[in-house]
Amino acid sequence: MFAEVAFPISNFQSFTYVIPKELKNEIQLGSRVLAPFGKRNCQGMVLGIKSTTSYSGKTKSIHSLVDDIPVVTPELWKLICWMSNYYMTPIGQVAKIVFPKNLSTRYKPAKRWYVESSSFVKGDLYLSLEKRAPKQFEIYNIIQSSNYPIKVSSLKEFVSNPLQACRSLERQGFVKLEERMSLPDSSGFSFEPMHKKVVFNEDQEKAVKNIKQSLNKDNFSPILLHGVTGSGKTEIYISAVRHCLSLKRTAIILLPEISLTPQIAGRFKSVFGNSIALWHSRLSKSQRAWTWNQICKGSFQVVIGARSAIFAPLKKLGLIVIDEEQEASFRQDSPAPRYHARDVALVRAKYEGAVAILSSATPSLESYHNYLTKKIHYLHLPKRYGKATYPIVHLVDMLQNQEESGKYDQVISGLLQDKIEERLTNKEQVILLQNRRGFSPVIRCKDCGAISKCPYCNVTTSFHLKTNNIMCHFCGHTETKENKVCYDCGSSHLLYSGTGTQKVESLMKKTYPSASIGRLDIDTSSKGEQLTSILKSFNKGKIDILLGTQMIAKGLDFPNATLVGIINADLGLHLPDFRVGERIFQLIYQASGRSGRRDKQGEVVIQTFSPENPVIKKASTLNMMEYYKIALKEREELNYPPFSWLSKIEISGTNQDKAYNLSKELHHKIKGEYNGLEILGPAPCYIEKLRNQFRFHIVFKSIKTLDPNGKRLHQFLKLNFNDINKRFKVGGNRVNIHIDPLSLI
């Protein structure tokens, strides 16, 4: 018997191997195997099994199976094949994303030695121990004073080899040793279980009833759950999951930001106990390995996590919830496959016969348009839960404010300062959004006026106060402030301007010295436990002012937060990308929704230099429907999604001329154009240089009225660009295909 095996390499080729007799009955379609590839054994996936082979050379044999139980269900196999075809990515690379090579069902947690006192020994034996082995005597006293077994490794500060000492004590009858499995502790990623008494209002009851009816049908059912901020969407998820589990099926809850995981996990654990698994990138290797192992074995019925949780190998999947479905973080742009978790979730739900709930207070324009064209079932929650009302919104014109005050470097307006003082006096909490980290995001030369940019990227660098470093947020290039000079003229006279979260934090501490201030951005939450700790402290009222980037702008529910301040609503507003307006509107709307989520009236202060901009004006009224009408009309006029299918080819390389020449060659050799296809470029990307790579792109737009399912565009891309590295001499350049890109930047 022979197996066709695909490896996670960049071409579409598969390789033939002999199946050993001892594995003949175990290897099946989708099995993960170790097989000789080059000079070492590599992990691959079985694409097919056959009795003969046309290959005339020497055929190598599969070394072993990776898993001891099957992990690839028929539905997951279909999903892998669909992703390979749709995103034009070799199946081995897709399999690597779905089943990472460092995860296996054979994983066993490390074992740890524990020790406890066997009896309370006194008399001559005890006294003789003190004389002949004082170190053993010391650690025995520590052991016998404990009411429970302690880790042997924790005694290292008292003796260099604690296990040897404990074994000696055990032989003498002083202690008992036991080796136990050390299960990874993931409690640091979750709030304590949060129990609530929930009474649904009429709109919630209707939504829950509709979702339950869909679950009962056991068929694919896509639903858009559009609920205003604070309308109780999480409680609807819980009710849906409870009903799903009663039908003996499993569920996945996808979240866009890791910052949302702890609070939602705590709420789910209060209802479902330990049947909940958390899955995101901040888990340690052992935590990921153990969690994945237990998911495969059926120990968990619900998985809550970020983008990659969509591939959780749950059996009998009945429900997928994509919370904040509009978020760009659901899109993976590198490495291949460059997929959108929301779209993959819909396809997986289709194969599983499951219900897929796309949920948001500000749905993506694509999902909202699908509701308008009746392609997706629509459920609406128009009211906040309980007695909570919409916050009062104040729009502050910062130009006018600065002119009136005479302070042209003002970060916090007089109105926002007054509102913060009012909240602190009333023992209420404040959330401040500044969607840019660091201290000073703009560094300008005083002598020649040049702005400091990263030598490897065509982007500005930012000064970070805590580390006293100047850093590129794209490639991580770092320089010390002391050694920093202007790249253009060599001057060391630099002006540090602009406002990042660190500057706002410093200003808040000076202005409100008695207030407790917490900052939440990538710099303060590199570990999941740090993030959870900050959110827990704010939830318990230990932090008065929570400041952060977009991580704090959505999904979080803090009952005592009654003021939201948006420091600079204009950030990113003027970028040349067709989704910019939608994203800014959604960010302002979502951030505003963190205020006044209980009985107390909430307020929002939006600071802007563009008060007449339609995006800012509509966001300040919190009228989503009205803004979406305007945005959809603009998209239709310009033939952008959701009124077209969009794809782009990105060419990058260290040599600017060679990368551009390759992009021109690709454009010149394009064939098979059709009516309704628009080709833009080749042209430099907005960020032309990134991580020392010069970037060019060719954009393809296919009109939906002429290509309703995008099939013509997909066939066109396959005709021209499938397995591109094999068909063109790309040299040292890279050519990446982006299907349905979220951005053209």
DOKOLFI-267975 format. One record per residue (C-alpha): residue number from 1; x, y negated, z. Coordinates in steps of 0.2 Angstrom, whole numbers. Layout:
   sese       x       y       z
    NUM       X       Y       Z
...
END
This chain:
   sese       x       y       z
      1       0       0       0
      2       6     -18      -4
      3       1     -35       3
      4       2     -52      -5
      5       9     -64       7
      6       9     -83       7
      7      22     -93      17
      8      20    -112      22
      9      30    -118       8
     10      26    -132      -5
     11      22    -121     -20
     12       7    -110     -23
     13      17     -94     -26
     14      14     -78     -15
     15      26     -63     -13
     16      23     -44     -13
     17      28     -33       2
     18      26     -15       6
     19      14     -12      21
     20      23       0      33
     21      13      16      37
     22      11      12      56
     23       3      -5      51
     24      -8       2      36
     25     -24       2      46
     26     -21     -14      55
     27     -16     -26      42
     28     -31     -34      33
     29     -35     -50      23
     30     -30     -65      33
     31     -18     -56      45
     32      -3     -65      51
     33      13     -56      48
     34      32     -57      50
     35      41     -53      34
     36      59     -55      28
     37      60     -71      18
     38      77     -76      13
     39      89     -72      27
     40      76     -72      41
     41      59     -66      46
     42      46     -79      43
     43      27     -80      47
     44      15     -78      33
     45      -3     -74      29
     46     -10     -59      20
     47     -19     -65       4
     48     -24     -48      -3
     49     -21     -29      -1
     50     -18     -18     -16
     51     -13       0     -19
     52       0      -4     -33
     53      11     -18     -39
     54      18     -24     -56
     55      34     -30     -48
     56      48     -19     -54
     57      62     -25     -42
     58      65     -19     -24
     59      50     -23     -13
     60      54     -27       5
     61      43     -21      19
     62      33     -31      32
     63      41     -32      48
     64      27     -34      60
     65      10     -41      65
     66      10     -58      74
     67      -7     -55      83
     68     -13     -39      92
     69     -31     -43      89
     70     -39     -50      73
     71     -40     -69      73
     72     -46     -74      56
     73     -65     -72      54
     74     -72     -71      37
     75     -79     -89      39
     76     -62     -96      44
     77     -54     -87      29
     78     -67     -95      18
     79     -62    -112      26
     80     -44    -109      23
     81     -47    -105       4
     82     -58    -120       2
     83     -45    -132      10
     84     -32    -125      -1
     85     -42    -128     -16
     86     -50    -145     -12
     87     -35    -153      -5
     88     -24    -145     -18
     89     -12    -138      -5
     90      -3    -120      -5
     91     -13    -108       6
     92       2    -104      16
     93       3    -123      22
     94     -16    -123      26
     95     -14    -107      36
     96       0    -115      46
     97     -11    -130      51
     98     -26    -118      55
     99     -15    -105      64
    100       1    -114      70
    101      16    -101      71
    102      20    -104      89
    103       3     -97      94
    104      -1     -79      96
    105     -13     -68     104
    106       2     -58     111
    107       6     -73     122
    108       8     -69     141
    109      11     -83     154
    110      27     -83     163
    111      28     -74     180
    112      33     -83     196
    113      38     -75     213
    114      28     -80     228
    115      32     -76     246
    116      22     -75     263
    117      26     -70     280
    118      22     -52     284
    119      21     -54     303
    120      26     -67     316
    121      43     -60     322
    122      50     -65     338
    123      63     -57     350
    124      80     -50     347
    125      77     -47     328
    126      72     -65     326
    127      86     -71     336
    128      99     -60     328
    129      93     -67     311
    130      97     -85     317
    131     115     -80     322
    132     120     -69     307
    133     110     -78     292
    134     106     -96     297
    135     100    -100     279
    136      88     -85     279
    137      82     -90     296
    138      78    -108     290
    139      68    -102     275
    140      59     -89     285
    141      53    -103     297
    142      47    -112     282
    143      38     -97     275
    144      29     -92     291
    145      23    -110     295
    146      13    -110     279
    147      -5    -104     279
    148      -3     -97     261
    149      10     -89     249
    150      23    -102     243
    151      33    -102     227
    152      50     -94     229
    153      57    -107     217
    154      51    -121     229
    155      64    -115     242
    156      79    -120     230
    157      83    -136     240
    158      87    -125     255
    159      97    -111     248
    160     105    -109     230
    161      97     -92     227
    162      80     -91     236
    163      74     -75     228
    164      89     -65     234
    165      87     -72     251
    166      68     -68     251
    167      72     -50     245
    168      84     -48     260
    169      71     -54     272
    170      58     -42     264
    171      70     -27     267
    172      70     -32     285
    173      51     -33     286
    174      50     -52     288
    175      41     -57     272
    176      31     -50     258
    177      36     -54     240
    178      23     -54     225
    179      26     -58     207
    180      11     -67     200
    181       6     -74     182
    182       8     -93     182
    183      -7     -99     172
    184      -4    -117     165
    185     -13    -130     174
    186     -23    -142     163
    187     -33    -151     177
    188     -22    -166     174
    189     -31    -169     158
    190     -49    -170     165
    191     -59    -180     177
    192     -67    -171     192
    193     -84    -163     187
    194     -96    -177     186
    195    -114    -172     191
    196    -128    -182     185
    197    -147    -181     187
    198    -153    -185     169
    199    -171    -189     164
    200    -172    -192     145
    201    -182    -206     138
    202    -194    -203     123
    203    -180    -206     109
    204    -168    -194     118
    205    -182    -181     120
    206    -186    -182     101
    207    -167    -180      97
    208    -165    -165     108
    209    -180    -157     101
    210    -175    -159      83
    211    -157    -152      87
    212    -164    -137      96
    213    -176    -133      81
    214    -161    -134      70
    215    -151    -122      81
    216    -165    -110      81
    217    -165    -109      62
    218    -148    -102      62
    219    -144    -111      46
    220    -132    -125      41
    221    -140    -142      46
    222    -130    -158      45
    223    -137    -172      57
    224    -132    -190      59
    225    -135    -195      77
    226    -135    -214      77
    227    -136    -220      95
    228    -132    -238     101
    229    -118    -239     114
    230    -124    -233     130
    231    -139    -223     123
    232    -134    -207     132
    233    -127    -197     117
    234    -115    -187     128
    235    -131    -180     137
    236    -138    -175     121
    237    -122    -165     116
    238    -123    -156     133
    239    -142    -152     130
    240    -138    -146     113
    241    -123    -135     119
    242    -133    -128     133
    243    -146    -122     120
    244    -132    -116     108
    245    -125    -105     122
    246    -142     -98     126
    247    -142     -92     108
    248    -126     -83     112
    249    -116     -94     100
    250    -101    -106     103
    251     -98    -124     101
    252     -84    -137      96
    253     -84    -155     102
    254     -72    -166      91
    255     -66    -183      99
    256     -56    -196      89
    257     -45    -201     104
    258     -37    -191     117
    259     -42    -205     129
    260     -60    -200     127
    261     -56    -182     132
    262     -54    -183     151
    263     -71    -191     155
    264     -81    -180     143
    265     -72    -165     149
    266     -77    -169     167
    267     -95    -171     162
    268     -95    -155     153
    269     -86    -145     167
    270    -100    -151     179
    271    -112    -142     168
    272    -103    -127     160
    273     -89    -124     173
    274     -73    -115     167
    275     -81    -110     150
    276     -74    -126     143
    277     -57    -127     134
    278     -47    -143     131
    279     -37    -144     115
    280     -26    -159     110
    281      -8    -164     106
    282      -4    -169     124
    283      -5    -151     130
    284      12    -143     134
    285      17    -128     124
    286      12    -116     137
    287      -5    -124     140
    288      -8    -123     121
    289      -2    -105     120
    290     -13     -99     134
    291     -28    -109     129
    292     -27    -103     111
    293     -25     -85     117
    294     -40     -86     128
    295     -51     -94     114
    296     -46     -79     103
    297     -51     -67     117
    298     -68     -75     119
    299     -65     -82     137
    300     -71    -100     131
    301     -87    -104     123
    302     -84    -122     121
    303     -69    -131     114
    304     -67    -150     117
    305     -53    -159     108
    306     -45    -170      95
    307     -44    -167      76
    308     -36    -149      76
    309     -49    -142      87
    310     -60    -140      72
    311     -49    -124      68
    312     -52    -116      85
    313     -55     -98      82
    314     -71     -96      90
    315     -83     -82      85
    316    -101     -85      81
    317    -100    -104      80
    318    -117    -112      81
    319    -113    -131      84
    320    -100    -144      79
    321    -102    -161      86
    322     -91    -175      78
    323     -91    -189      91
    324     -87    -207      84
    325     -87    -199      67
    326     -82    -215      58
    327     -64    -215      66
    328     -49    -215      55
    329     -40    -204      67
    330     -50    -189      61
    331     -40    -190      45
    332     -23    -182      44
    333     -11    -191      31
    334       4    -180      34
    335       9    -167      32
    336      -1    -157      19
    337     -15    -153      19
    338     -21    -171      20
    339     -38    -167      27
    340     -52    -176      36
    341     -59    -167      51
    342     -76    -173      48
    343     -77    -166      31
    344     -69    -150      36
    345     -81    -148      50
    346     -96    -150      38
    347     -89    -136      27
    348     -85    -125      42
    349    -103    -128      48
    350    -109    -123      31
    351     -99    -106      31
    352    -104    -103      49
    353    -123    -107      47
    354    -121    -120      61
    355    -128    -137      65
    356    -115    -151      62
    357    -119    -167      72
    358    -111    -183      66
    359    -113    -195      80
    360    -109    -214      82
    361    -115    -231      87
    362    -107    -237      71
    363    -107    -223      58
    364     -96    -223      43
    365    -103    -231      28
    366    -102    -214      19
    367    -113    -206      32
    368    -125    -220      34
    369    -127    -220      15
    370    -130    -201      15
    371    -144    -205      27
    372    -151    -218      16
    373    -151    -206       1
    374    -158    -192      12
    375    -143    -181      11
    376    -142    -179      29
    377    -155    -178      43
    378    -156    -194      54
    379    -159    -196      72
    380    -159    -213      80
    381    -157    -219      98
    382    -161    -238      97
    383    -161    -241     116
    384    -148    -240     130
    385    -151    -227     143
    386    -160    -231     159
    387    -161    -250     164
    388    -146    -255     154
    389    -148    -269     142
    390    -137    -276     128
    391    -123    -287     134
    392    -123    -306     131
    393    -110    -311     117
    394    -100    -327     117
    395     -90    -331     101
    396     -75    -343     105
    397     -67    -353      91
    398     -49    -352      96
    399     -44    -366      85
    400     -57    -378      92
    401     -52    -372     109
    402     -34    -376     107
    403     -37    -393     100
    404     -48    -397     115
    405     -36    -391     128
    406     -20    -396     119
    407     -13    -379     122
    408      -8    -372     105
    409       0    -356     111
    410     -16    -351     122
    411     -20    -333     123
    412     -34    -333     135
    413     -48    -346     132
    414     -55    -356     146
    415     -72    -347     144
    416     -64    -330     146
    417     -54    -336     161
    418     -69    -342     169
    419     -78    -326     166
    420     -64    -315     172
    421     -63    -325     189
    422     -82    -323     191
    423     -81    -304     189
    424     -66    -303     201
    425     -76    -313     214
    426     -91    -301     212
    427     -80    -286     213
    428     -84    -281     196
    429     -72    -274     182
    430     -65    -281     166
    431     -60    -273     150
    432     -48    -283     139
    433     -45    -277     121
    434     -29    -282     112
    435     -26    -271      97
    436      -7    -273      96
    437       5    -266     108
    438      22    -272     114
    439      26    -290     120
    440      29    -301     105
    441      24    -293      88
    442      33    -307      78
    443      51    -312      79
    444      56    -327      69
    445      74    -335      65
    446      74    -353      72
    447      88    -357      59
    448      82    -350      42
    449      64    -346      47
    450      65    -328      41
    451      54    -315      50
    452      62    -300      57
    453      58    -284      48
    454      63    -266      51
    455      78    -261      39
    456      70    -245      35
    457      52    -251      33
    458      44    -267      25
    459      35    -271      42
    460      38    -283      56
    461      47    -277      72
    462      40    -280      90
    463      49    -285     106
    464      45    -273     121
    465      48    -282     137
    466      49    -266     149
    467      64    -258     139
    468      70    -275     132
    469      71    -267     115
    470      65    -273      98
    471      56    -258      90
    472      48    -253      73
    473      31    -245      77
    474      32    -235      61
    475      49    -226      61
    476      54    -229      79
    477      70    -239      74
    478      76    -248      90
    479      88    -263      93
    480      93    -271     109
    481      87    -289     112
    482     105    -294     117
    483     112    -288     100
    484      98    -294      89
    485     102    -306      75
    486      93    -312      60
    487      96    -300      45
    488      96    -315      33
    489     108    -328      40
    490     116    -319      55
    491     109    -331      68
    492     105    -326      86
    493      93    -340      88
    494      77    -331      88
    495      59    -336      92
    496      48    -322     100
    497      30    -326      96
    498      13    -317      94
    499       4    -307     107
    500       4    -289     112
    501      -3    -279     126
    502      13    -282     137
    503      12    -301     135
    504      -7    -301     140
    505      -3    -290     155
    506      11    -302     160
    507      -1    -317     159
    508     -15    -308     168
    509      -3    -304     183
    510       3    -322     184
    511     -15    -329     182
    512     -23    -316     194
    513     -10    -311     206
    514     -22    -302     218
    515     -30    -292     205
    516     -25    -274     201
    517     -21    -272     182
    518     -19    -257     172
    519     -13    -256     154
    520     -17    -242     142
    521      -8    -240     125
    522       4    -228     117
    523      18    -234     128
    524       9    -231     145
    525       1    -214     140
    526      14    -204     131
    527       9    -190     143
    528      -9    -185     144
    529      -8    -185     164
    530      -3    -203     163
    531     -18    -208     153
    532     -30    -198     164
    533     -23    -206     179
    534     -26    -223     173
    535     -44    -220     168
    536     -47    -211     184
    537     -41    -226     194
    538     -52    -238     184
    539     -67    -226     186
    540     -64    -226     205
    541     -63    -245     206
    542     -44    -245     210
    543     -40    -256     194
    544     -49    -272     192
    545     -44    -276     174
    546     -41    -263     161
    547     -31    -269     146
    548     -27    -259     131
    549     -28    -256     112
    550     -42    -248     103
    551     -40    -232     114
    552     -51    -241     127
    553     -64    -248     114
    554     -75    -233     112
    555     -84    -218     120
    556     -79    -223     138
    557     -92    -226     151
    558     -88    -236     167
    559    -103    -241     177
    560     -95    -256     185
    561     -87    -264     169
    562     -98    -279     166
    563     -86    -290     155
    564     -77    -286     139
    565     -64    -298     132
    566     -58    -296     114
    567     -42    -306     114
    568     -40    -308      95
    569     -54    -301      84
    570     -45    -306      68
    571     -31    -293      69
    572     -30    -284      53
    573     -45    -294      46
    574     -35    -300      31
    575     -27    -284      25
    576     -30    -280       7
    577     -40    -264      10
    578     -58    -260       5
    579     -62    -253      23
    580     -55    -268      33
    581     -71    -277      36
    582     -80    -260      41
    583     -66    -256      53
    584     -65    -273      62
    585     -84    -273      64
    586     -85    -256      71
    587     -70    -260      83
    588     -79    -276      90
    589     -96    -268      91
    590     -89    -252     100
    591     -78    -263     112
    592     -93    -274     116
    593    -103    -258     120
    594     -91    -254     135
    595    -100    -269     145
    596    -115    -268     156
    597    -119    -249     154
    598    -129    -248     170
    599    -141    -260     180
    600    -129    -276     179
    601    -130    -287     165
    602    -114    -286     154
    603    -105    -300     144
    604     -93    -300     130
    605     -81    -314     125
    606     -75    -313     107
    607     -60    -324     103
    608     -57    -328      85
    609     -48    -340      73
    610     -61    -336      59
    611     -78    -339      67
    612     -87    -341      50
    613     -80    -325      43
    614     -96    -314      39
    615     -88    -299      48
    616     -85    -308      64
    617    -102    -317      63
    618    -112    -301      61
    619    -101    -292      74
    620    -105    -305      87
    621    -124    -303      84
    622    -122    -284      87
    623    -133    -281      72
    624    -126    -266      63
    625    -140    -263      51
    626    -139    -281      44
    627    -120    -280      42
    628    -121    -263      33
    629    -133    -269      20
    630    -120    -283      16
    631    -105    -270      16
    632    -114    -257       5
    633    -119    -271      -8
    634    -100    -276      -9
    635     -94    -258     -10
    636    -107    -255     -24
    637    -101    -270     -34
    638     -83    -265     -33
    639     -86    -247     -36
    640     -78    -241     -20
    641     -85    -226      -8
    642     -98    -222      -5
    643    -102    -226     -23
    644     -87    -218     -30
    645     -75    -203     -27
    646     -57    -209     -23
    647     -40    -201     -24
    648     -23    -207     -25
    649      -6    -200     -30
    650       8    -207     -19
    651      26    -207     -26
    652      40    -211     -14
    653      59    -210     -14
    654      75    -218      -7
    655      79    -226     -24
    656      66    -239     -29
    657      70    -238     -47
    658      69    -219     -48
    659      53    -219     -38
    660      45    -232     -49
    661      51    -223     -65
    662      43    -207     -59
    663      27    -215     -56
    664      27    -223     -74
    665      31    -205     -81
    666      16    -197     -71
    667       4    -211     -77
    668      11    -209     -95
    669       8    -190     -95
    670     -10    -191     -88
    671     -22    -182    -100
    672     -41    -178    -101
    673     -48    -195     -95
    674     -67    -195     -95
    675     -81    -208     -95
    676     -83    -216     -78
    677     -65    -213     -72
    678     -55    -229     -68
    679     -36    -228     -66
    680     -27    -241     -56
    681      -8    -243     -56
    682       5    -237     -54
    683       9    -251     -42
    684      19    -253     -26
    685       9    -249     -10
    686       5    -263       2
    687      19    -257      13
    688      31    -254      -1
    689      45    -247      10
    690      41    -235      24
    691      54    -224      34
    692      67    -229      21
    693      56    -223       7
    694      50    -234      -7
    695      32    -231     -11
    696      21    -232     -27
    697       4    -226     -30
    698      -9    -222     -44
    699     -27    -224     -39
    700     -42    -214     -47
    701     -60    -219     -45
    702     -74    -209     -52
    703     -91    -217     -52
    704    -103    -206     -42
    705    -118    -208     -54
    706    -108    -200     -68
    707     -99    -188     -57
    708    -111    -184     -42
    709    -101    -171     -34
    710     -84    -177     -38
    711     -81    -161     -48
    712     -75    -170     -64
    713     -62    -180     -54
    714     -56    -164     -45
    715     -54    -154     -61
    716     -45    -169     -69
    717     -33    -170     -54
    718     -29    -151     -55
    719     -26    -152     -74
    720     -13    -166     -71
    721      -6    -164     -54
    722      -8    -146     -47
    723       8    -139     -41
    724      17    -155     -46
    725      34    -151     -39
    726      35    -136     -51
    727      28    -146     -67
    728      38    -162     -65
    729      56    -166     -62
    730      54    -176     -46
    731      72    -176     -41
    732      74    -182     -23
    733      57    -191     -24
    734      41    -185     -16
    735      24    -184     -24
    736       9    -183     -12
    737      -9    -181     -17
    738     -22    -189      -6
    739     -40    -183      -9
    740     -53    -195      -2
    741     -40    -207       6
    742     -47    -219      20
    743     -35    -232      15
    744     -25    -239       0
    745     -12    -247      11
END
